[in-house]
Amino acid sequence: MCETAASDTSDAPSAANAPGADGTEPDRARSPFPTGARVRHQEWGDGTVLNEETDRITVLFDTMGYRTLSLATVDEHDLLSVLEPPPAPGDR
């Protein structure tokens, strides 16, 4: 079993491009898992990044639902890979 900092969130963001906790848009160029990106988790399968903050992201997994993941844990255990980058702002 994989140890990740994860939680179900019943009040997860509804918009795929929600701003960070401080109300600003995260810097997409520097984020390893930008909002809107399709990702794959080793155990939970494919999902979409819905929100990103300084130290965590919220992902809606196709089969597992919402999970909030610690970026430090994701990085330390190489838990996610990006399948598809987010759409460009003009492509929405």
N, C-alpha and C positions, 0 to 999 in steps of 0.2 A: 504494500500500500504506500502511496506517495504522501509525504507530509507536506502540506501546503497551508498557508494561512488563508483560509477561505471561509466564506459565510454566505448563507442564503440571505437575500435581501428582498423583502416583500415590497419595499418602497424604492426599488431600483429606478434609475433614471429612465424616462420614457423616450427621450430624444437621443438619437445616435450621436449627436454632436454637442452634448451638454458641456458647458464650461466647467473648469476646475472648481475646487472648493472656494477659491478666492474670487470667483466670478469672471476670471480671465480665461481666454482660450490657451490651452497648453501649446508649447512650441512643437509643432508636428515634425519639424526637421530633426530635432534632437531626441524625440521620444522613440524608444525601441518598439513600442506598441501603441501607435497613435489611435485616437478615437476614429471608429469606422473601419479599422483594419480587420480582416478575417484572420483568425489565429487557430492553431491546433495545440491542444494540451495532450500530454502523453497518455492520460487515462480518460479524460472527459471528452475528447474529440474536438470537433470544430466549433468555433464560436465567433462572435463579433464583439470587439471592444466598444463598450458604450460610454465609458467615462474614464478619465485618467486624472490622477492627482500626483503630487510630488512623489509619494512613496507607494502608491497602489493603483490598480486598475480594476474596473468592473467589467466583466465579460458575460454576455448572454450566450451560453453554450446550447447548441441545437438540441441536445438530449438531456443535459443536466441542469438547465435553468441558469439563473444568475449566480455568479460567484465573484467575490471581491478577493483579489490576489495581491499579496505583498510583492512588490517588484524585486526586493532583495532576495526573497525566497525563490521567485521565478528565475532570477539570474543565477543564483547559487546552485540550483538543481537543474537548470536548463529545461524548464517545464513547458515553455511555449515557443512556437515558431510562427512567423508571419507567413500566411498563405497568399494573401492579397493585400496590397497597401490600400489605404482608404481612398475613396473617389476624390478627385480634384474638386475644389469648391465650385467650379462652373459645371460639373457633371451631375449635380444632384437634382 
